[in-house]
Amino acid sequence: MFDVIVVGGGPAGLSAALVLGRCRRRVLVCDAGAPRNRRSQALHGYLTRDGIAPADFIAAGRGELGRYDVALRHGVATRACRSTDGSAFEVTFDTGPVERATYLLIATGVADEVPAVPGLAACYGRSVFHCPYCDGWEWRDRRLGVLADGVSGARLAISLKTWSADVVVVPFQARGGRLSSAWRERLAANQIVIRGAPAVALHHSDGLLRDIELRTGERVPCDALFFAMPQHPQSPLAVSLGCMVNDKGTVTTGRLCHTNVSGVFVAGDASHDAQYVVVAAAEGFKAGLAINRALQERLIGHE
Ligand SMILES: Cc1cc2nc3c(=O)[nH]c(=O)nc-3n(C[C@H](O)[C@H](O)[C@H](O)COP(=O)(O)OP(=O)(O)OC[C@H]3O[C@@H](n4cnc5c(N)ncnc54)[C@H](O)[C@@H]3O)c2cc1C
């Protein structure tokens, strides 16, 4: 019996485990080993760790937990439910026995859809990105492309003007979404060109983008490409437990990461706040704090 089972060992889950370990709680962290930014070369915007390789960041976090009563298990949590007497959560894994805990923290993150354009997969995380805050600075003043349709693409293109004057929008043929004349005027006012034909391939050298091939055969020179695509929760566990989700598909949480389901907390990208490593780690800390407080409250009982 653990005090807490943390499902997901990314920045959110590891950070929660650190707080809980320091509070002398018995913690199990179960992780499938596929953090959202695993294709990225460098993690940016985390004070004191700006530019670290994502895998090194996770390895350092796991290493720090060695000092505490935190068990790390590789595997997928496939099911979570309340025990029949209601006193605990039971979590089933793809490997190993069913485990029980008083509280459950879900920190399973999200997965991004990636445009199915030939050449893009090889560039993803090297010269193709989706977040200017994470990777815009490295490509400042370079030729930037936006692969997206509709208003989301137009908004992303205008936001990229913060980093470069040279921004072009290339439609993504699998998704429709024409722009209104008002949006076209906004793009033109910001000297952003929209290409008429969709992208059919990215040409690159070892993942570094050279140009975007359009359906007309024309090639648009480009150093880095940003895209806007939907995302999905990595795991259905929170929903299966009855957690409320918002229209983005992430879980609605309170100030200290509690959900509408008693005893279930959600932190990191799987919840509703801004999706960055430093935010995920902070949410993990808050969830750990809230869970420890709840365990302390059990000592007081009912007044
Ligand atoms: C290409 C790219 C680059 C990025 N660059 C940056 C950057 O520079 N700076 C920045 O701040 N943010 C960046 N981000 C965003 C950042 O990756 C996320 O905000 C952060 O990883 C969220 O942490 P998390 O702990 O919530 O989720 P994750 O890091 O995604 O971790 C979730 C973990 O849960 C595991 N998991 C999922 N389901 C289960 C299950 N059922 N059982 C067990 N384990 C499970 C996964 O395998 C994973 O290890 C980037 C994202 C991408 C896609």
The ligand as an ORCA input file, in Angstrom:
! r2SCAN-3c Opt
* xyz 0 1
  C       8.917     19.253    -29.548
  C       8.618     19.868    -28.202
  C       9.506     20.754    -27.635
  C       9.221     21.331    -26.395
  N      10.111     22.217    -25.883
  C       9.885     22.762    -24.677
  C      10.809     23.704    -24.129
  O      11.842     24.020    -24.734
  N      10.506     24.262    -22.925
  C       9.370     23.945    -22.234
  O       9.175     24.468    -21.133
  N       8.466     23.063    -22.742
  C       8.706     22.465    -23.935
  N       7.800     21.577    -24.446
  C       6.603     21.247    -23.670
  C       6.967     20.187    -22.586
  O       7.415     19.013    -23.241
  C       5.769     19.863    -21.699
  O       5.187     21.037    -21.198
  C       6.209     18.978    -20.507
  O       6.874     17.827    -20.969
  C       4.998     18.604    -19.656
  O       5.410     17.774    -18.601
  P       4.414     16.658    -18.030
  O       5.147     16.044    -16.893
  O       3.077     17.234    -17.813
  O       4.223     15.616    -19.235
  P       5.283     14.744    -20.046
  O       6.638     15.363    -20.032
  O       4.672     14.486    -21.372
  O       5.382     13.397    -19.209
  C       4.291     12.528    -19.094
  C       4.834     11.141    -18.821
  O       3.729     10.287    -18.522
  C       3.946      9.046    -19.162
  N       2.658      8.366    -19.316
  C       1.598      8.714    -20.090
  N       0.581      7.864    -19.912
  C       1.013      6.959    -19.000
  C       0.415      5.799    -18.397
  N      -0.854      5.429    -18.667
  N       1.138      5.068    -17.523
  C       2.425      5.436    -17.207
  N       3.030      6.529    -17.751
  C       2.325      7.259    -18.625
  C       4.611      9.399    -20.484
  O       5.283      8.291    -21.041
  C       5.550     10.526    -20.035
  O       6.814     10.020    -19.653
  C       8.040     20.994    -25.700
  C       7.128     20.095    -26.273
  C       7.411     19.531    -27.501
  C       6.434     18.573    -28.114
*
